[in-house]
């Protein structure tokens, strides 16, 4: 409420007249009357019936179970009925990923167990579940909402959470056949911390509730969000060091620590220098300045204790993971269209998903057109607009009306660089041969958008790695153009031979699954089917969950 008038949140039906002012419903639809309760989001939905109940982001587990998703037998209950069901439920949920685990290098360990073995810490909830419970927007930090109506009331709707990969990875590893409950037999230790969620919560609702006035202005003082993120992660590291002996044994060299906000691990503690940082920001530059005017952090004396004081990403040990992309955003992908139609064993058909591409190059996103974005994207997007923005209008008319409406636009001039949002984004990616990849305020998900639609990524970001660049041979499915050669980009793309283009498209059709979190989608669908509730969107993506980003990380 506000202005001294009574508020009305999380109201129960039947409790008196509604006050004149009320806040929006948290979990549920505001249909003009009282808030309608709906299924909330929790990690792995607490494992399903019999294992736990999801209450506002927390799992309330059965008496003999514990953990973030009620998958840890606690030994303190009566009879152990719920604990006995954990293995069977986990096996059903993990089925989508088991094939990849068994077929990956070193996939099966002694006794039929998957290798490598990963122990998932049960950290204090302030580092994950509490963030879900206190989020200010119902879909913030969460992967799913359940706000359907009628027959779809309990069906999941996948969110476009920018930092959803940190939650997806947590869900997947908790349900993975690689997981072990015995830390002494683990090869790796995963610390489930939601850094992206933590930092983003300081910036909602944008731009009014910043905790430090003027932080986003050039020359302003240190961003309080970055400093709090540093202290918050240091507190967690103290807990990890004290809870078990494994960090101290290796100085963290066998620990996996996610840091997926805009500038990745830049303002994680320097004490993580031996751990494997899982990030979206593959910036290789040493002693980097901040890449965002909204998250200033390189300020003495604070930054000297940050991982980014030396570098934000070490390609010798850290891994750039793909960002979360919801299935609904891939509606026009040729891979999913063919999959749902039952054709094409590789998910891309025999042509590698290259047919029907009548546009040479496509990029749609913020182009830094205002003074507020003077340093946005290090100026790369602005440079691309200056070089090729004049071609967009005519090429867009062609795209909207085909050859007849486009006035016979030559293929070499079908270049669209625009900041005009379109509901046909997925379609336009699927019609383009090449798609631009550039940073934003830190990392950008344009690489994933391109790959998931079979569009060859054109990397216009010097010294910045893309997802799995140190794991997969990116040269087989992408093109890198140095910034000082952007003016000649179009000519270079046109000079690529048709066989070379077809080879990259074919390779994309073989690797695209590795840039998704299909196993997480498959797991939710399995839980829904077991509970007899609607499974929601994502069937085609779930069918490819075996070789997803999590399987690639563990291979």
C-alpha positions in Angstrom: 0.0 0.0 0.0 1.0 3.7 0.0 0.0 7.1 1.2 -1.1 5.8 4.5 -3.8 3.6 3.0 -3.9 -0.1 3.9 -2.1 -2.6 1.7 -3.4 -5.9 0.5 -0.9 -8.7 -0.3 -1.2 -12.5 -0.3 -4.8 -12.1 0.8 -6.9 -15.1 1.6 -10.3 -15.4 -0.1 -13.3 -14.4 2.0 -11.4 -11.8 4.2 -13.5 -8.7 4.0 -13.6 -6.0 1.3 -10.6 -5.2 -0.7 -8.8 -1.9 0.4 -8.6 0.9 -2.2 -4.9 0.4 -2.7 -3.2 -3.0 -3.1 0.1 -4.4 -4.4 0.3 -6.8 -7.2 -0.1 -10.5 -6.5 3.2 -12.3 -6.0 2.4 -15.9 -7.1 -0.9 -15.8 -8.9 -3.1 -13.8 -11.2 -4.7 -10.5 -10.2 -8.0 -10.8 -11.9 -9.6 -7.8 -10.3 -10.5 -9.6 -7.1 -8.4 -11.3 -4.5 -5.1 -12.9 -5.5 -5.6 -16.4 -6.8 -3.1 -18.8 -5.3 -1.0 -20.8 -7.9 1.8 -23.2 -7.8 5.0 -21.4 -6.8 8.5 -22.0 -8.1 11.1 -24.0 -6.1 14.2 -25.9 -7.1 13.2 -29.1 -8.9 9.7 -28.4 -7.4 10.9 -30.1 -4.2 11.1 -33.4 -6.1 7.4 -33.9 -6.4 4.7 -35.4 -4.3 5.8 -37.3 -1.2 9.2 -35.6 -1.0 8.4 -32.0 -0.2 6.1 -29.0 -0.6 7.1 -25.8 -2.3 6.3 -22.7 -0.2 7.3 -19.3 -1.7 10.7 -20.5 -3.0 11.5 -22.8 -0.1 11.1 -26.6 0.0 9.5 -27.9 3.1 10.7 -31.5 3.1 9.3 -34.7 4.4 10.6 -35.7 7.8 13.3 -38.1 6.5 14.5 -35.8 3.7 16.4 -32.5 3.5 18.2 -30.3 1.0 17.3 -27.5 -1.5 15.1 -29.9 -3.4 14.4 -32.5 -0.7 16.8 -35.0 -2.3 19.1 -35.6 0.7 18.1 -38.5 3.0 18.4 -37.0 6.5 18.1 -40.2 8.5 15.9 -38.6 11.0 12.5 -39.7 9.9 10.2 -42.6 10.6 10.1 -45.5 8.2 12.1 -43.8 5.4 9.3 -44.1 2.8 10.0 -40.7 1.3 13.8 -41.3 1.3 13.3 -44.7 -0.4 11.5 -42.9 -3.3 14.3 -40.4 -3.9 16.4 -42.7 -6.0 13.5 -43.7 -8.2 12.3 -40.2 -8.7 15.8 -38.9 -9.4 16.4 -41.7 -12.0 13.2 -40.6 -13.8 14.1 -37.0 -13.8 17.7 -37.6 -14.9 16.8 -40.0 -17.7 17.1 -37.2 -20.2 20.8 -36.7 -19.3 21.8 -40.3 -18.6 22.5 -41.2 -22.2 25.0 -38.3 -22.6 26.6 -39.2 -19.3 27.2 -42.8 -20.3 28.4 -42.0 -23.8 30.7 -39.0 -22.8 34.4 -39.6 -22.3 34.9 -41.5 -19.1 31.1 -41.6 -18.7 30.6 -44.7 -16.6 32.5 -45.1 -13.4 33.1 -48.3 -11.5 29.9 -49.9 -10.4 27.9 -48.3 -13.2 28.0 -44.8 -11.7 28.6 -41.8 -13.9 32.0 -40.1 -13.9 33.0 -37.5 -12.9 31.4 -37.5 -9.6 30.0 -34.2 -8.3 29.1 -33.3 -4.8 26.6 -30.4 -4.5 26.9 -28.4 -1.3 23.8 -27.7 0.7 24.7 -24.0 1.4 22.7 -21.8 3.7 19.5 -20.7 1.9 20.5 -17.0 1.9 22.7 -17.9 -1.1 19.9 -19.4 -3.2 16.5 -20.3 -1.9 16.0 -17.2 0.2 16.6 -15.1 -3.0 13.7 -17.0 -4.6 11.5 -16.4 -1.6 12.2 -12.6 -1.5 12.2 -11.8 -5.2 10.4 -8.6 -6.0 8.9 -9.8 -9.3 7.3 -13.2 -9.5 9.4 -14.5 -12.4 12.7 -12.9 -11.3 15.4 -15.5 -10.6 12.9 -18.3 -11.3 12.9 -20.6 -14.3 9.2 -21.3 -14.3 5.8 -19.8 -13.4 2.5 -21.6 -13.1 -0.1 -19.1 -14.0 -2.1 -20.8 -16.7 -5.9 -20.9 -16.7 -8.4 -23.7 -17.1 -6.9 -27.0 -18.2 -3.4 -25.4 -18.2 -3.6 -24.0 -14.7 -0.7 -26.1 -13.4 1.3 -26.1 -16.6 4.8 -24.5 -16.4 5.6 -21.4 -18.4 9.3 -20.9 -18.8 10.7 -17.5 -17.9 13.3 -15.4 -19.8 15.3 -14.9 -16.6 18.7 -13.5 -17.8 20.5 -15.4 -15.1 18.5 -18.5 -15.2 21.5 -20.7 -16.0 22.6 -20.6 -12.4 19.3 -22.0 -11.3 19.1 -24.5 -14.2 22.6 -25.8 -13.4 21.6 -26.2 -9.7 18.5 -28.2 -10.7 20.3 -30.3 -13.2 23.2 -31.3 -10.9 20.9 -32.1 -8.0 19.1 -34.6 -10.3 22.2 -35.8 -12.2 23.5 -39.3 -12.3 26.9 -37.7 -11.7 25.8 -36.5 -8.3 27.2 -38.1 -5.2 26.0 -37.7 -1.6 29.4 -38.9 -0.4 31.9 -35.9 -0.6 34.9 -38.2 -0.1 34.3 -39.9 -3.4 33.7 -36.6 -5.4 35.9 -35.4 -8.2 34.3 -32.0 -8.1 32.4 -29.9 -5.7 29.6 -27.5 -6.9 28.8 -24.4 -4.9 25.1 -23.5 -5.8 25.3 -19.7 -5.4 22.9 -17.4 -7.3 25.2 -14.4 -7.9 23.2 -13.1 -10.9 20.0 -13.2 -8.9 21.6 -11.5 -5.9 23.0 -8.5 -7.9 19.9 -8.1 -10.0 17.8 -7.7 -7.0 19.5 -4.5 -6.1 18.4 -3.0 -9.4 14.7 -3.6 -9.2 12.5 -1.9 -10.0 14.8 -0.1 -12.5 15.9 2.6 -12.3 14.5 4.1 -9.1 15.5 1.8 -6.2 19.2 1.8 -6.6 20.9 1.5 -3.2 23.7 3.9 -4.2 22.8 7.2 -5.7 24.6 8.0 -8.9 26.4 4.7 -9.1 25.5 4.3 -12.8 26.8 7.8 -13.7 30.2 8.1 -15.2 32.7 9.0 -12.5 30.3 8.0 -9.7 31.3 6.1 -6.6 31.6 2.4 -6.4 28.4 0.5 -7.1 27.1 -0.8 -3.8 25.7 -3.9 -5.6 29.2 -5.0 -6.6 30.6 -4.4 -3.2 27.8 -6.3 -1.5 28.3 -9.1 -4.0 31.9 -9.3 -3.0 31.2 -9.4 0.7 28.3 -11.8 0.2 30.5 -14.3 -1.7 33.3 -14.0 0.8 30.8 -14.9 3.6 29.8 -18.0 1.6 33.5 -18.9 1.0 34.1 -18.8 4.8 31.1 -21.1 5.3 32.5 -23.5 2.6 35.9 -23.6 4.2 34.5 -24.2 7.6 31.7 -26.7 6.8 34.0 -29.4 5.2 37.7 -29.9 4.6 37.6 -30.2 0.9 38.2 -26.6 -0.2 41.2 -26.3 2.1 42.6 -29.5 0.8 42.8 -28.2 -2.8 42.6 -24.4 -2.3 39.4 -24.8 -4.2 41.0 -26.2 -7.4 38.3 -29.0 -7.6 35.4 -26.6 -6.9 32.9 -25.2 -9.4 31.6 -21.7 -8.5 29.0 -20.0 -10.7 29.2 -16.2 -11.3 26.7 -15.3 -14.0 25.9 -11.6 -13.7 26.6 -9.1 -16.4 30.4 -9.0 -15.7 30.7 -12.5 -14.6 33.3 -13.2 -11.9 34.8 -9.6 -12.0 33.6 -8.8 -8.5 33.9 -12.3 -7.1 36.5 -12.7 -4.3 40.1 -13.0 -5.4 40.4 -16.0 -3.1 38.6 -18.0 -5.9 41.7 -17.8 -8.1 42.2 -21.6 -8.0 38.5 -22.6 -8.4 36.8 -23.1 -11.7 34.5 -20.1 -12.3 31.4 -20.8 -14.4 30.5 -17.6 -16.1 28.8 -16.1 -19.2 31.5 -13.3 -19.4 34.6 -14.7 -21.2 36.6 -11.5 -21.2 40.3 -12.5 -21.4 41.8 -9.0 -20.9 44.2 -8.6 -18.0 43.5 -5.8 -15.5 40.2 -4.9 -17.2 38.2 -1.7 -16.6 34.6 -2.2 -15.9 32.5 -2.8 -19.1 29.3 -1.4 -17.6 28.4 2.1 -16.4 25.7 0.5 -14.4 27.9 -1.7 -12.3 31.1 0.2 -11.6 33.5 -1.9 -9.5 37.1 -1.1 -10.3 37.5 1.4 -7.5 40.3 1.4 -4.9 40.6 -0.1 -2.4 37.7 -2.5 -2.9 38.6 -3.9 -6.3 42.0 -5.1 -5.1 40.2 -7.9 -3.4 38.2 -8.8 -6.4 38.9 -11.6 -8.9 38.7 -9.0 -11.7 41.6 -7.0 -10.4 43.8 -9.3 -12.4 41.3 -10.7 -14.9 37.6 -11.6 -14.9 38.1 -14.9 -16.7 41.0 -17.3 -16.9 40.6 -19.5 -20.1 43.1 -22.0 -18.7 40.6 -23.1 -16.0 37.3 -21.1 -16.1 34.4 -22.1 -18.4 32.0 -19.9 -20.3 28.6 -21.5 -20.1 25.6 -20.7 -22.4 23.0 -18.4 -20.9 19.4 -19.6 -20.3 17.0 -19.5 -23.2 13.4 -20.5 -22.7 11.9 -23.0 -25.2 9.2 -20.5 -26.2 11.9 -18.2 -27.6 13.0 -20.8 -30.1 9.6 -21.3 -31.8 10.9 -20.8 -35.4 14.2 -22.7 -34.9 14.6 -25.2 -37.8 16.0 -27.7 -35.3 12.9 -27.8 -33.1 10.5 -27.6 -36.1 12.0 -30.7 -37.6 12.2 -32.4 -34.2 8.6 -31.9 -33.5 7.8 -33.2 -37.0 9.8 -36.3 -36.4 12.4 -35.8 -39.1 16.1 -35.3 -39.1 18.0 -37.5 -36.7 20.4 -34.6 -36.0 17.6 -32.2 -35.2 18.5 -30.2 -38.2 17.7 -32.4 -41.2 20.1 -33.4 -43.9 21.0 -29.8 -44.9 22.1 -28.8 -41.4 19.3 -26.3 -41.1 20.7 -24.1 -43.8 17.8 -24.1 -46.3 15.4 -21.1 -46.5 18.0 -18.6 -45.4 17.3 -15.5 -47.6 19.1 -12.9 -45.5 22.8 -12.5 -45.4 23.3 -10.9 -41.9 21.0 -10.1 -39.0 21.4 -8.3 -35.7 18.6 -6.9 -33.6 19.3 -5.3 -30.3 20.4 -2.1 -28.4 22.7 -0.1 -30.7 23.7 2.5 -28.1 21.9 5.3 -29.8 21.8 7.7 -26.8 24.3 9.5 -24.7 23.4 7.2 -21.8 24.9 4.3 -23.8 28.0 6.1 -25.0 30.3 3.3 -23.8 27.8 0.5 -24.3 29.3 -2.6 -25.9 32.7 -0.9 -25.9 31.2 1.0 -28.9 31.1 -2.1 -31.1 27.4 -2.1 -31.7 27.5 1.6 -32.5 30.3 1.0 -35.0 28.3 -1.8 -36.7 25.3 0.6 -37.0 27.4 3.2 -38.6 28.8 0.7 -41.2 25.6 -1.1 -42.1 22.6 0.6 -40.6 21.8 2.2 -43.9 21.0 -1.2 -45.4 18.4 -2.2 -42.8 15.3 -0.4 -44.1 15.4 -1.9 -47.6 16.5 -5.3 -46.4 13.6 -5.3 -43.8 11.1 -4.5 -46.6 12.4 -7.5 -48.5 12.0 -9.6 -45.3 8.5 -8.4 -44.8 7.3 -8.8 -48.3 9.6 -11.2 -50.0 11.2 -10.5 -53.4 8.2 -8.6 -54.8 7.9 -6.3 -51.7 11.7 -5.8 -51.5 12.3 -4.5 -54.9 14.8 -7.2 -55.9 17.3 -6.5 -53.1 20.5 -8.4 -53.9 21.5 -11.1 -51.4 24.7 -9.2 -50.5 22.6 -6.2 -49.4 20.2 -8.1 -47.3 21.8 -6.9 -44.1 19.6 -5.9 -41.1 21.2 -4.1 -38.2 18.4 -2.6 -36.2 17.2 -1.8 -32.7 13.5 -2.1 -33.6 12.0 -4.9 -31.5 10.0 -7.5 -33.4 7.8 -10.4 -32.4 9.4 -12.3 -35.4 12.8 -12.3 -33.8 13.0 -16.1 -33.9 11.9 -16.2 -37.5 14.4 -13.6 -38.6 17.3 -15.6 -37.0 16.1 -18.7 -38.8 16.1 -16.9 -42.1 19.6 -15.5 -41.8 22.8 -17.1 -42.8 25.0 -15.0 -40.4 24.1 -13.3 -37.1 26.1 -10.7 -35.1 27.5 -11.4 -31.7 28.7 -8.5 -29.6 28.8 -7.6 -25.9 26.3 -5.4 -24.1 26.8 -4.3 -20.5 29.1 -7.3 -20.2 28.0 -10.6 -21.7 25.2 -10.9 -24.3 23.2 -13.9 -25.3 23.3 -13.2 -29.0 25.7 -16.1 -29.5 23.1 -18.5 -28.1 20.3 -16.9 -30.1 22.3 -17.5 -33.3 23.4 -21.1 -32.6 19.9 -22.2 -31.5 18.5 -21.0 -34.8 21.2 -22.4 -37.1 22.6 -19.0 -37.9 26.4 -18.9 -38.2 27.7 -16.6 -35.4 29.9 -13.7 -36.5 32.0 -12.8 -33.4 32.6 -9.1 -33.2 34.2 -9.0 -29.8 38.0 -9.0 -29.6 39.4 -10.9 -26.6 36.0 -12.2 -25.4 35.3 -15.9 -25.4 31.9 -17.3 -26.3 30.3 -20.3 -24.5 32.4 -23.5 -24.5 35.1 -21.8 -26.6 37.8 -23.7 -24.8 35.7 -27.0 -25.0 34.4 -27.1 -28.6 36.1 -26.1 -31.9 34.3 -22.8 -32.4 36.1 -22.3 -35.8 34.0 -25.1 -37.2 30.7 -23.3 -36.8 31.5 -19.5 -36.3 33.4 -16.7 -37.9 35.5 -14.1 -35.9 35.9 -10.6 -37.4 38.4 -8.3 -35.6 36.9 -4.9 -34.7 39.3 -3.1 -37.0 37.9 -5.1 -39.9 34.2 -4.6 -39.3 34.0 -2.3 -42.3 35.0 -5.3 -44.5 32.8 -7.8 -42.7 30.1 -8.0 -45.4 32.7 -8.6 -48.1 34.4 -11.3 -46.0 31.1 -13.1 -45.5 30.3 -13.1 -49.2 33.7 -14.4 -50.1 33.1 -17.6 -48.0 32.5 -20.5 -50.4 29.1 -22.3 -50.4 30.8 -25.5 -49.2 32.5 -23.7 -46.3 29.1 -22.1 -45.3 27.4 -25.5 -45.6 30.0 -27.2 -43.5 29.5 -24.6 -40.7 25.8 -25.0 -40.9 26.1 -28.8 -40.7 28.4 -28.5 -37.6 25.8 -26.1 -36.0 23.2 -28.8 -36.4 25.4 -31.2 -34.5 26.3 -29.0 -31.6 23.3 -26.7 -31.0 21.9 -28.9 -28.2 25.0 -28.2 -26.1 24.0 -24.5 -25.8 20.6 -25.4 -24.2 19.4 -26.7 -20.9 17.1 -29.2 -22.4 17.6 -31.7 -19.6 16.0 -29.2 -17.2 13.0 -28.8 -19.4 12.8 -32.6 -19.8 13.0 -33.0 -16.0 10.1 -30.7 -15.4 8.0 -32.4 -18.0 8.8 -35.8 -16.3 7.7 -34.4 -12.9 4.5 -33.0 -14.5 3.7 -36.3 -16.2 4.3 -38.3 -13.0 1.9 -35.9 -11.1 -0.7 -36.0 -13.9 -0.6 -32.3 -14.6 -0.1 -30.5 -17.9 3.5 -30.5 -19.1 3.5 -27.1 -20.9 5.8 -26.0 -23.7 9.2 -27.4 -24.5 8.5 -31.0 -25.8 10.7 -30.6 -28.8 13.6 -29.2 -26.8 13.2 -31.8 -24.1 13.7 -34.5 -26.7 17.3 -33.3 -27.1 18.1 -32.9 -23.4 20.7 -35.7 -23.4 23.5 -33.6 -24.9 22.8 -30.3 -23.4 25.1 -27.7 -21.6 25.2 -29.7 -18.4 26.2 -32.9 -20.2 28.9 -30.9 -22.0 30.3 -29.4 -18.8 30.6 -32.9 -17.3 32.0 -34.6 -20.3 
